[in-house]
Amino acid sequence: MLRKSVYSLAALVAGLGAVFATGPATAQAATTPAAKPAPCVTDAKLVPSCGVLWGAAAGGFTNRPRDLEHKNWEKLSGRTATIFHTYHKGDEKFPTAAEIAMVREPGKPRVLLLNWRVEYGSTWADVAAGRLDARIDAFAARVKATLPEKFFLVLNHEPEDDVRTDAASGMTAKDFAASYRHVIKRLKSKGLGNMVNVVAYMGNEKWMAQSWWKDLYPGDDVVDWIGLDSYVSAEKNYYHAGVFADLLDRKAKGGEGFYSWATTKHASKPLMVAEWGAYHRIGKVVDKARQFNSVLPELAKRPKVKAIVYFDTKADKFGDRDISIDSAPSSLAAFRKLAASPKFNVQLKLK
């Protein structure tokens, strides 16, 4: 018993000696705060250094003002939607005063994602041939006069739906690529150095199976971001049922998935999910939590996705699908949890 006590005392003394020998250094290490990680910020092409840009296109297929719908959606989702996605066609005059005001609202950092169907009322071949240059030049002049901030520009989104294989139609896949190239080069020649352009596909497997699909790409020299507009059904056994991975990985039979294609064939380009959403048929409410809960794990595995933009509407173009985030209380709760993730804490640098 005495020997055990002596050994215990010796061990205690040795331990105290070690503490005194290393105490100051240990104490200093314990009190030195860990270095804060560098903030996620956007670069000259609006690519975040880390994290993912968060955005929305709210009020789809309604006549309600998009800026108000966007603000209401931000309140509903619990986060400022940094990317404000709007849609224009032909000779419409934009960016509008309301759009510009959204960019400059104090405490609400936002960047415009302007979606423009340049060829509206004409053809891609006409655009490529310079027949709509007055339309292009008018847009360039408005931007230079009103919007010095950086902005995203999508040209003729989802072109697959509009392709015609008849060479005389002026709407072939090669006509689209030529049109896109012409518009971007002309806008740059007019001094639009604040433009960041996006080519946005549907990424639907039936189109990816077409021999002409590869001809749509305009070329790395005129593309800043590759975009994808893709959706999944929350209803099991319904069209495109799945989770976030499924909307990124669609492929033609025996072909390559969209994410793989974009990140291997055009590895230098960041990927924007320029429209995404989870839907169920109207009147057949299904919880969308599984779809919303799948987003963060997939983003962690897919570092080339640098922006995601939710398309919110109570009824789609055909009036049969509900893509809203609040179609059920459980769906909204899951979406608000997603929106709260620090993954989307990105600082915009628009000048």
N, C-alpha and C positions, 0 to 999 in steps of 0.2 A: 504493500500500500504506500509506504514511504517512498520507495524507489519510483513508483508510478507518479507520485506527486512531484518528485524532483525532475523527472523527465518532462512532465507537463509544464513546470515552471521554466525549464530550459527552453522548451519550444516557444513558450510565450515571449521570453526575452528575445529569442532569435527573431520572432515575428515582429516585435516592436522595433528591433534594430533595423529590419528591412523597411518598415514603414518610415522610420526617421531618415533612413538613407535616401529613400525615393520620394518622401512626402511632398516636398515643394513642387517637384516636377509633376507628380501625379495630380496634385491639387490644381496646378496651372492647366494641365491637360483637361481636367474635368470642368474647369470654368471657362475655357476658351470656346466660344460659340462656333458651331460648324459653319463653314462658308455657305452663303445662300447660292442656290443654283442661278445661273444667268437666266434672265427673263426670255420668254419666247417672243421674237419680234419678226416682222415681215421684211423681206429684202426688196431689191429693185423690181422684181417680178412678182411681188406679193407672196412669195413662198415663205412660210414660217420656219424659223430656225429650229423650232421644236413645237410639239403640239399640233393641233389641227384647227383651221378656221371653221367657225360655226355660222350657219346662215339659214335663211328661210325665203320661201316664196309663198306668202300667205294670201288667202282670199282668192284662190284660183277659181276660174270659171264663174266669177261674180262680177257685178258692175261696181262694187264698193271700192273706194279709194285704196290703192295698194299701200300707201304710207300708213294710213290709219289701221289697216288690217295687220300690217307688220308690227306696229306698236302694240296692238291688242294681243297678238300672238306672243310677243316678248313677255307681256305680263302673265299670260297663261302658262308659258313654258318656264318662266323664272329666270331667263337670261337674255341679255341683249344679243340679238342675232346680227353678228358682225357683217355678214354678207347680206345685202338687200337686193333680191333678185326681181327684176321687172322685165316686161316684155313689150316689144315694139315691132312695127312693120312698115315697110315702104317709106313714105315721105313724112311720117309722124315726126313732130318736133320734140326732140329729147336730147340730152337729159332735161327733164322738166324742173320747174322751180321746186316742186314738192320733193323730187328725188334729191336735188342738191341740198335742200334743207335737212334731209335725213342724214346726209354725210356730215353736216356741220352742227348737228344738235349737241349741245354741251353735255358731257358725261355719258354720251351714247356713241362710242366709236363704231362707225360703219363704213363699208366700202360698197359702191354700186357694182352690181353684176347686170349689165345691160344686155338684153337678148334682142337681137335685131335680124329680122328677115329682110335682107337687102333686096332680094329679087322679087318681093311681093308685087303681083300684077304683071310680072315679066318672067324671065327665065334666067337660070344660072349662066347660060351661054351669052345672054345679053349683057349681064354684069361683067363677065370675063372680057367681052369685046369692048368694054368702055362705054356702052350705051346708057348706063345709069350713073356716069361719073358726076353729073350735077347733083344727084341725090347723095352720093358719098361725100362730095366736097361741102355740101351744106351741113352735113353732120359734123364734119371736121371743123368747120367754122364755128358752129355752136359750142362744141367742146372747148375750143381755144378761147372763146369769149366768156364762158361761164364755169368751167370745171378744170382748175389747175391740178386738183387732186388725182392720184392714180385711180384707175377703175378697171374692172374686168369687162371684156366685150365678147359675147358669144355670137357667132354668125350662123344664122340658119340652123338652129339646133335641131337635132334628130333628123338629119337629112335622109336617112334610109327610107323613111315613109314617103318621100317625094321623088325618089329616083324613078326614072323611066328608061327603059333599055333602048328605045328607038333613038338613034343618033340625031334624027331630025327634031326631036322634042326640045332640045336645048336643056334637058334635065337629066342627063346621064351622071353617073358617079364621077366621071372625069370632068364633066362640066362643073360639078360642085367644087371639086378641088381647084379648078382654074379660077372659079369665081372667088373663092376664099382667098387665094393668093393675090388676086388683083385688088380686092378690097383692102387687105392688110397692107400691101405695098403702097397703095395710093394714100391711105391714111398716114402711114409713116412719112411719105414724101411731103405731106402737108404739115408735118411737125408734131404729130401726136405722140410725143415721147412718154406720156403718162398712161398710155393704153397697154393693157395686158390681155392678150387674146386667148380665147378658149375654143377648141373644136369639140363639140358635145354630141356624142352618139347616143342612140337608143340602146345599143348593146344587146339587141334581141337576137336569139339564136337563129331564127328563121332568116334574118337579114345577113347575119355573119356567115351563113352557109352559101350565100350567093357569090358567084364568081366575081362580081363587080365590087364587093364590099371593100376589098383592099385598095381599090382605086379612089376611095373617098378621101384618104388622108392627104392633106395639102402639102405636107413637107415640114421637116423639123425646122427649117429656116424661117417659117412664117407661123409656127405654132409655139405658144408659150406654155400652155397647159392642155392636157387631154381631159375632156369631161365625159361624164356618163350620166344619163337620165334613166334610172332603173328603179323598179318597185317590186315588192313581194306581197303575197297574200297571207293574211293571218288565218284564213280559213283553210283547214286541212283539205286536201283532195280538190282544191280549186286552182285555177290557172296561176301558175308561178307561186305556189305556196312555198314558204321557206323563211329564212332569216337573212341577216345582213350579208353573210357570206354568199348566199345564193344570188343576190342581185349583182354582186361583183364578178361572179365566176361563170356566168352563162356562156355557153359555147355551142357551136354547131356540132352535130354528131361527128365524132372523130377529129374535131377541131380543137382550138386552143381557147381557154377562158379569157374573158375580156381583161381582167387584171393582169394576167400573165402576158397577154399580147401587148398591152400598153407599157408594161414595165420592162419587158425584154426587147421588144422591137423598137421602142422609143424610150430607152432607159434614162435619158437626160430630162425627161418631162415629168413634172409633178402631176398627180391625178386629182381631179375634183369630181366628187359625186354631185353634179350640178343640180340634180333633182333626185330625191329619193323619198320613199314613204312606205308605210304598211297599210294595206287596205282590207276591207271586207265588203261584201255586198250590202247595199242599203237595206235595212230591215233585218239583216242577219248579223247582229253585233257580236263580235268576237274579241276577246281580250288580246291586245297587241303587246303585252308586256314581254313575251318571249322574243319578239322581233326587236324591241327597243333594248332589252337586256343583252342582246347579242352584239351590239355595235362596238362597245369598248374592247372586248376581247379580240374582235376582228381587226380593229384599228391597230392594236398592239402588234398584230402579226403582219400588218401591211403598211410599212413605213412610207410608201410612195403616195398614199392617200393623204393629201394635205388640206383638204377642205370638204365639208359635207353640207348640203343645203336641202332642208326639208321642204317638200311641196305639200302644203296643207289646203285641203278643200273638203267640204261636206259631200260634194258630188263631183265626179270626174266629168270629162268631156261628153261622155255618153249617158251620164246621169244615173249610173248604176253602182258606183263604187265610192265608199267613204274612206278618205285618206287622212282624215283629221286625227290629231293627237288626243282629243278628248271625247272620242266616241263612246268610251266607257271610263268610269272613275279609275279603275285599275290601270288602264292604258295611260291615262294622264299622269298618274303617280309614277309609273315606270319611266315615262318620258322626262318628267321633271328631275328624276334621279340622274338620268343620262345627261341632261342639260347642265346639271350642277357640277359635272366632272371638271377638275382642273386641267384636263386634257385640252380644253377649249380656251384656256387663258392665254390668248395671243394678243400682243400689242401691235396695232396697225401703224405702219409708217407710210403715209400717203403722199408725202412730199419729199 
